[in-house]
């Protein structure tokens, strides 16, 4: 009787749907529009492939081409500042939006310089100055942007999300390569208008960030001082064997800048021009669009590590093609391999770091990680360009040595980075 008088227990409420799941389609569409505009702009505005041959057409030396490649490593140095100044923010969108607009300024200034600076030698230095300004701006922004992208995507869809956005980014870049090739055929000196279009497209694309829904999440407490903040970060990095293994692998992999930074420039030895760079860009972006989509899909199913390994093997193949090349056409397969690498790296590199770090908020620790790799990423292309300029070694020997170092990085990545598959269930 007592049991009959008890108040019946209310049925348990269904758990609220994760905000990232609810807005995934909306956010993915908006972020794809952003990356599409940036892919179109960067294909002939700040593409390593295209600009390598523009520099050569303007009379740049191998050392100066090496400076172009070195900015990729140099730009990672300020990444640690991003963590210090923004790691405590529970939302990152305002910083991401402002940072993307600031990044366009060097592109617009470069377009003006290419149009109005009369000397080719001066134009070479204007390109390098603009590339470094752009690289430093992006370097500060990248950890914040990656954390932001990871926050707006469900954990079980982060690989696919990155894959889709970067696929459309590179498809837009492929279209830009076609346009650049067509325009440069009719006006071989028309690089300045192309860079101006890059600035316009990137600016328009930035506005699509504004409606993106970013959930508020836990973040690190605000650091009291930069020195104390660094002292607290270093033990976190040292305590994780997988992160240490990835760090050793990335240091060896810095040799890839000798491959990616010079394979297109070598086309100038066989009569290649800026139009050749546009054609190479088409190959790079076509391969990148396929590999980013496939790579993102595979990251969600087999994990990021094997996908990243496959990308590095593609770099080894690029080194082999560049080493053996005796004509412009023989270098085109190297461009395909470089595109395949960039595609899977964008989908898997950050996902692997998040997986082995065991954190969702990784702005700070990722910034420190990249700073430790940066000196090697800067030194590799500078050393390669210096040796080529002084004829201490030829391009085939340089590609061979860099390729061997990349193989060593693959061995360390496979043997030294142990990962566990994350559960596919979405965290509340």
C-alpha positions as CSV (number, residue, x, y, z in Angstrom):
1,X,0.0,0.0,0.0
2,X,2.8,2.3,0.9
3,X,4.4,1.7,-2.5
4,X,1.1,2.6,-4.2
5,X,1.1,6.0,-2.5
6,X,4.6,6.9,-3.6
7,X,5.0,9.7,-6.1
8,X,6.0,8.3,-9.4
9,X,9.5,9.2,-10.5
10,X,9.6,11.7,-13.4
11,X,11.2,10.3,-16.5
12,X,14.8,11.4,-17.0
13,X,15.2,14.3,-19.4
14,X,17.1,13.6,-22.6
15,X,20.5,15.3,-22.6
16,X,20.6,18.6,-24.3
17,X,22.1,18.5,-27.7
18,X,25.7,19.7,-28.0
19,X,25.7,23.3,-29.3
20,X,28.5,22.3,-31.7
21,X,26.3,19.6,-33.1
22,X,23.3,21.9,-33.4
23,X,25.2,24.6,-35.4
24,X,27.7,22.3,-37.2
25,X,26.1,22.7,-40.7
26,X,25.7,26.4,-40.3
27,X,29.3,26.9,-39.0
28,X,30.8,24.6,-41.6
29,X,29.1,26.5,-44.4
30,X,30.3,29.9,-43.2
31,X,33.9,28.7,-42.5
32,X,34.0,27.1,-46.0
33,X,33.1,30.4,-47.5
34,X,35.9,32.1,-45.5
35,X,38.5,29.5,-46.6
36,X,37.2,29.6,-50.2
37,X,38.0,33.3,-50.4
38,X,41.4,32.9,-48.7
39,X,42.2,30.0,-50.9
40,X,41.4,32.0,-54.0
41,X,43.5,34.9,-52.8
42,X,46.5,33.1,-51.4
43,X,46.9,30.9,-54.5
44,X,48.6,33.8,-56.4
45,X,49.0,36.3,-53.6
46,X,51.0,34.5,-51.0
47,X,51.6,31.0,-52.5
48,X,55.1,29.7,-52.0
49,X,54.9,27.9,-55.4
50,X,53.8,31.0,-57.4
51,X,56.0,33.5,-55.6
52,X,59.1,31.3,-56.0
53,X,58.9,31.8,-59.8
54,X,57.8,35.5,-59.5
55,X,61.0,36.1,-57.5
56,X,63.1,34.2,-60.1
57,X,61.5,36.2,-62.9
58,X,62.5,39.4,-61.1
59,X,66.1,38.2,-60.9
60,X,66.2,36.9,-57.3
61,X,69.1,34.7,-56.1
62,X,68.8,31.3,-54.5
63,X,69.6,32.9,-51.2
64,X,66.6,35.3,-51.6
65,X,64.3,32.3,-52.5
66,X,65.6,30.7,-49.3
67,X,64.5,33.8,-47.4
68,X,61.0,33.3,-48.9
69,X,60.8,29.7,-47.6
70,X,62.3,30.7,-44.3
71,X,59.4,33.0,-43.5
72,X,57.2,29.9,-43.0
73,X,59.4,28.9,-40.1
74,X,60.0,32.4,-38.9
75,X,56.3,33.1,-38.8
76,X,55.8,30.4,-36.2
77,X,58.0,32.2,-33.6
78,X,55.2,34.6,-32.3
79,X,52.7,31.8,-32.0
80,X,53.6,31.5,-28.3
81,X,52.5,35.1,-27.8
82,X,49.0,34.1,-29.0
83,X,48.7,31.6,-26.1
84,X,49.9,34.2,-23.6
85,X,47.5,36.9,-24.6
86,X,44.4,34.8,-25.5
87,X,44.6,31.5,-23.7
88,X,42.3,32.8,-21.0
89,X,39.6,33.9,-23.4
90,X,36.5,31.7,-23.2
91,X,35.6,32.8,-26.7
92,X,38.1,33.5,-29.5
93,X,36.0,34.8,-32.4
94,X,36.6,38.5,-31.9
95,X,40.3,38.0,-32.0
96,X,40.1,35.7,-35.0
97,X,38.0,38.2,-37.0
98,X,40.2,41.2,-36.2
99,X,43.4,39.2,-36.9
100,X,42.1,38.1,-40.3
101,X,41.4,41.6,-41.4
102,X,44.9,42.8,-40.2
103,X,46.5,39.9,-42.2
104,X,45.2,41.4,-45.5
105,X,47.1,44.7,-45.0
106,X,50.5,43.3,-46.2
107,X,48.8,41.8,-49.3
108,X,47.3,45.1,-50.3
109,X,50.6,46.9,-49.7
110,X,52.4,44.4,-51.9
111,X,50.0,44.9,-54.7
112,X,50.8,48.6,-54.6
113,X,54.5,48.0,-54.4
114,X,54.5,45.6,-57.4
115,X,52.5,48.2,-59.4
116,X,54.5,51.3,-58.6
117,X,58.1,50.3,-57.6
118,X,60.2,50.6,-60.8
119,X,63.2,48.5,-59.9
120,X,63.0,44.7,-60.1
121,X,65.6,44.4,-57.3
122,X,63.5,46.6,-55.1
123,X,60.4,44.5,-55.9
124,X,62.1,41.4,-54.7
125,X,62.7,42.9,-51.3
126,X,59.2,44.3,-51.3
127,X,57.9,40.7,-51.8
128,X,60.1,39.4,-49.0
129,X,59.1,42.2,-46.6
130,X,55.4,41.7,-47.4
131,X,55.7,37.9,-47.0
132,X,57.3,38.3,-43.6
133,X,54.8,40.8,-42.4
134,X,52.0,38.5,-43.6
135,X,53.7,35.4,-42.1
136,X,54.2,37.1,-38.7
137,X,50.5,38.2,-38.6
138,X,49.3,34.7,-39.5
139,X,51.8,33.2,-37.1
140,X,50.2,35.1,-34.2
141,X,46.8,34.2,-35.4
142,X,47.1,30.4,-36.3
143,X,47.0,28.9,-32.7
144,X,44.0,31.1,-31.9
145,X,42.3,30.2,-35.2
146,X,42.9,26.5,-34.9
147,X,41.6,26.5,-31.3
148,X,38.5,28.4,-32.5
149,X,38.0,26.0,-35.4
150,X,38.2,23.0,-33.0
151,X,35.7,24.7,-30.6
152,X,33.0,25.2,-33.2
153,X,33.2,21.6,-34.5
154,X,32.0,18.5,-32.7
155,X,34.9,16.3,-31.6
156,X,33.8,13.3,-33.8
157,X,33.6,15.6,-36.9
158,X,36.7,17.7,-36.5
159,X,38.6,15.8,-39.2
160,X,35.8,16.0,-41.7
161,X,35.2,19.6,-40.8
162,X,38.8,20.6,-41.5
163,X,38.8,18.4,-44.6
164,X,35.7,20.0,-46.1
165,X,36.7,23.6,-45.5
166,X,40.2,23.0,-46.8
167,X,38.9,21.1,-49.8
168,X,36.9,24.1,-50.9
169,X,39.7,26.4,-50.1
170,X,42.0,24.6,-52.5
171,X,39.3,24.2,-55.1
172,X,39.0,28.0,-55.1
173,X,42.8,28.2,-55.3
174,X,42.6,25.9,-58.4
175,X,40.2,28.4,-60.0
176,X,42.6,31.2,-59.1
177,X,45.5,29.3,-60.7
178,X,43.5,29.0,-64.0
179,X,42.7,32.7,-63.9
180,X,46.3,33.6,-63.2
181,X,47.7,31.3,-66.0
182,X,45.2,32.9,-68.4
183,X,46.0,36.5,-67.5
184,X,49.8,36.0,-67.4
185,X,49.7,34.4,-70.8
186,X,48.3,37.7,-72.1
187,X,50.3,40.0,-69.8
188,X,53.4,38.3,-68.3
189,X,54.1,41.4,-66.1
190,X,50.6,41.5,-64.7
191,X,51.4,40.1,-61.2
192,X,50.3,43.3,-59.3
193,X,46.6,43.1,-60.4
194,X,46.5,39.4,-59.3
195,X,47.8,40.3,-55.8
196,X,45.3,43.1,-55.6
197,X,42.5,40.6,-56.4
198,X,43.9,38.4,-53.7
199,X,43.6,41.2,-51.1
200,X,40.0,41.9,-52.2
201,X,38.9,38.2,-52.1
202,X,40.4,37.7,-48.7
203,X,38.8,40.8,-47.3
204,X,35.3,39.8,-48.5
205,X,35.8,36.3,-47.1
206,X,36.6,37.6,-43.7
207,X,33.0,38.9,-43.2
208,X,31.7,35.3,-43.2
209,X,33.4,34.8,-39.8
210,X,31.0,37.2,-38.1
211,X,27.8,34.9,-38.0
212,X,29.7,31.8,-36.9
213,X,28.3,30.5,-33.6
214,X,31.2,29.8,-31.1
215,X,30.3,28.1,-27.8
216,X,31.7,29.4,-24.6
217,X,34.1,26.9,-23.1
218,X,36.5,26.6,-20.2
219,X,39.9,28.3,-20.7
220,X,43.1,28.6,-18.9
221,X,43.4,31.3,-16.1
222,X,45.0,34.6,-17.2
223,X,48.8,34.4,-16.8
224,X,50.4,36.7,-14.2
225,X,53.5,37.2,-16.2
226,X,55.0,35.9,-19.4
227,X,58.1,34.4,-17.7
228,X,56.0,32.5,-15.1
229,X,53.6,31.4,-17.8
230,X,56.5,29.9,-19.9
231,X,57.9,28.2,-16.8
232,X,54.5,26.6,-16.2
233,X,54.2,25.5,-19.8
234,X,57.6,23.8,-20.2
235,X,56.9,21.0,-17.7
236,X,53.6,20.2,-19.4
237,X,55.5,19.7,-22.7
238,X,58.3,17.7,-21.1
239,X,56.0,15.4,-19.1
240,X,54.2,14.1,-22.3
241,X,56.4,11.4,-24.1
242,X,54.2,11.6,-27.2
243,X,54.6,15.4,-27.5
244,X,58.3,15.0,-27.1
245,X,58.4,12.4,-29.8
246,X,56.3,14.6,-32.1
247,X,58.7,17.5,-31.4
248,X,61.7,15.4,-32.4
249,X,59.9,14.3,-35.5
250,X,59.0,17.9,-36.4
251,X,62.6,19.1,-36.0
252,X,63.7,16.5,-38.5
253,X,60.8,17.3,-40.8
254,X,62.0,20.9,-41.0
255,X,64.1,19.6,-43.9
256,X,60.9,19.7,-45.9
257,X,61.4,23.4,-46.4
258,X,64.4,22.7,-48.6
259,X,62.1,20.6,-50.8
260,X,58.8,22.6,-50.7
261,X,60.7,25.9,-50.8
262,X,62.8,25.2,-53.9
263,X,61.1,22.7,-56.2
264,X,59.2,25.3,-58.1
265,X,62.1,27.7,-58.3
266,X,64.1,25.0,-60.0
267,X,61.7,25.3,-63.0
268,X,63.5,28.6,-63.7
269,X,66.6,26.6,-64.6
270,X,64.6,25.0,-67.4
271,X,62.9,28.2,-68.6
272,X,60.0,28.4,-66.2
273,X,58.2,31.8,-65.6
274,X,55.5,33.2,-63.3
275,X,53.0,31.5,-65.6
276,X,54.7,28.2,-64.8
277,X,54.1,29.0,-61.2
278,X,50.4,29.5,-61.9
279,X,50.2,26.1,-63.6
280,X,52.1,24.5,-60.7
281,X,49.6,26.2,-58.3
282,X,46.8,24.5,-60.2
283,X,48.4,21.1,-59.7
284,X,49.1,21.8,-56.0
285,X,45.6,23.0,-55.3
286,X,43.9,20.2,-57.2
287,X,45.9,17.6,-55.2
288,X,45.3,19.5,-52.0
289,X,41.6,19.6,-52.4
290,X,41.3,15.8,-52.9
291,X,43.8,15.0,-50.1
292,X,42.3,17.4,-47.6
293,X,38.8,15.9,-48.1
294,X,40.0,12.3,-48.0
295,X,42.5,13.0,-45.2
296,X,39.8,14.6,-43.0
297,X,37.5,11.7,-43.6
298,X,40.3,9.2,-42.6
299,X,41.3,11.3,-39.5
300,X,37.8,10.6,-38.1
301,X,38.0,6.9,-38.8
302,X,41.6,5.7,-38.4
303,X,43.1,8.7,-36.4
304,X,45.4,11.5,-37.5
305,X,48.8,9.8,-37.1
306,X,48.7,7.5,-40.2
307,X,47.2,10.3,-42.3
308,X,50.1,12.6,-41.3
309,X,52.6,9.8,-42.0
310,X,51.1,9.5,-45.6
311,X,51.5,13.2,-46.1
312,X,55.2,13.1,-45.2
313,X,55.7,10.2,-47.6
314,X,54.3,12.4,-50.3
315,X,57.0,15.0,-49.4
316,X,59.7,12.3,-49.9
317,X,58.2,11.5,-53.3
318,X,58.3,15.3,-54.2
319,X,62.0,15.3,-53.3
320,X,62.6,12.3,-55.5
321,X,60.8,14.0,-58.5
322,X,62.7,17.2,-58.0
323,X,66.0,15.4,-57.6
324,X,65.4,13.6,-60.9
325,X,63.8,16.4,-62.9
326,X,65.4,17.6,-66.1
327,X,62.6,19.7,-67.4
328,X,59.7,21.9,-66.3
329,X,57.2,19.2,-67.0
330,X,59.2,16.7,-64.9
331,X,58.7,19.0,-61.9
332,X,54.9,18.9,-62.1
333,X,54.6,15.6,-60.2
334,X,56.5,17.2,-57.4
335,X,53.8,19.9,-57.3
336,X,51.1,17.2,-57.0
337,X,52.9,15.6,-54.1
338,X,53.4,18.9,-52.3
339,X,49.7,19.6,-52.7
340,X,48.8,16.1,-51.3
341,X,51.0,16.8,-48.3
342,X,49.5,20.2,-47.6
343,X,46.0,18.8,-47.8
344,X,46.5,16.0,-45.3
345,X,48.7,18.1,-43.0
346,X,45.9,20.7,-42.6
347,X,43.4,17.9,-41.7
348,X,45.7,15.8,-39.5
349,X,48.5,17.9,-38.0
350,X,46.5,19.9,-35.4
351,X,44.2,17.0,-34.8
352,X,47.2,14.8,-33.8
353,X,48.6,17.4,-31.5
354,X,45.2,17.8,-29.7
355,X,44.9,14.0,-29.4
356,X,48.3,13.4,-27.9
357,X,48.1,16.5,-25.6
358,X,44.8,15.3,-24.2
359,X,43.4,18.9,-24.2
360,X,40.9,20.9,-26.1
361,X,42.3,24.3,-25.3
362,X,45.8,24.0,-26.7
363,X,46.6,27.5,-27.8
364,X,49.4,28.0,-25.3
365,X,51.1,24.6,-25.4
366,X,50.9,24.5,-29.3
367,X,52.4,28.0,-29.4
368,X,55.4,26.8,-27.3
369,X,55.7,23.7,-29.4
370,X,56.0,25.7,-32.7
371,X,58.5,28.1,-31.2
372,X,60.8,25.2,-30.4
373,X,60.6,23.9,-34.0
374,X,60.9,27.4,-35.5
375,X,64.8,27.8,-35.5
376,X,65.1,24.6,-37.5
377,X,62.4,25.6,-39.9
378,X,64.1,28.9,-40.5
379,X,67.6,27.4,-40.8
380,X,66.8,24.7,-43.3
381,X,65.8,26.8,-46.3
382,X,68.4,29.5,-45.5
383,X,71.1,26.9,-45.5
384,X,69.8,25.4,-48.7
385,X,69.6,28.7,-50.5
386,X,73.1,29.8,-49.3
387,X,74.7,26.6,-50.5
388,X,73.0,26.8,-53.9
389,X,74.0,30.4,-54.4
390,X,77.6,29.7,-53.6
391,X,77.6,26.4,-55.5
392,X,78.6,24.4,-52.5
393,X,76.1,21.8,-53.7
394,X,73.7,21.4,-56.5
395,X,69.9,21.2,-56.4
396,X,69.8,17.4,-56.9
397,X,72.1,16.8,-53.9
398,X,70.1,19.3,-51.8
399,X,66.8,17.5,-52.6
400,X,68.4,14.1,-51.8
401,X,69.7,15.2,-48.4
402,X,66.4,16.8,-47.4
403,X,64.4,13.8,-48.6
404,X,66.6,11.5,-46.3
405,X,65.9,13.8,-43.3
406,X,62.1,13.6,-44.0
407,X,62.3,9.8,-44.1
408,X,64.0,9.9,-40.7
409,X,61.1,12.1,-39.4
410,X,58.6,9.5,-40.6
411,X,60.5,6.8,-38.6
412,X,60.5,8.9,-35.5
413,X,56.8,9.8,-35.9
414,X,55.8,6.1,-36.3
415,X,58.1,4.7,-33.5
416,X,58.1,7.6,-31.0
417,X,54.6,9.0,-31.0
418,X,52.2,6.7,-29.2
419,X,48.5,7.6,-29.4
420,X,45.2,6.3,-28.1
421,X,42.0,6.5,-30.1
422,X,39.6,9.0,-28.6
423,X,36.0,7.8,-28.0
424,X,33.7,8.9,-30.8
425,X,31.0,10.0,-28.5
426,X,30.6,13.7,-28.4
427,X,31.4,15.3,-25.0
428,X,28.6,17.3,-23.5
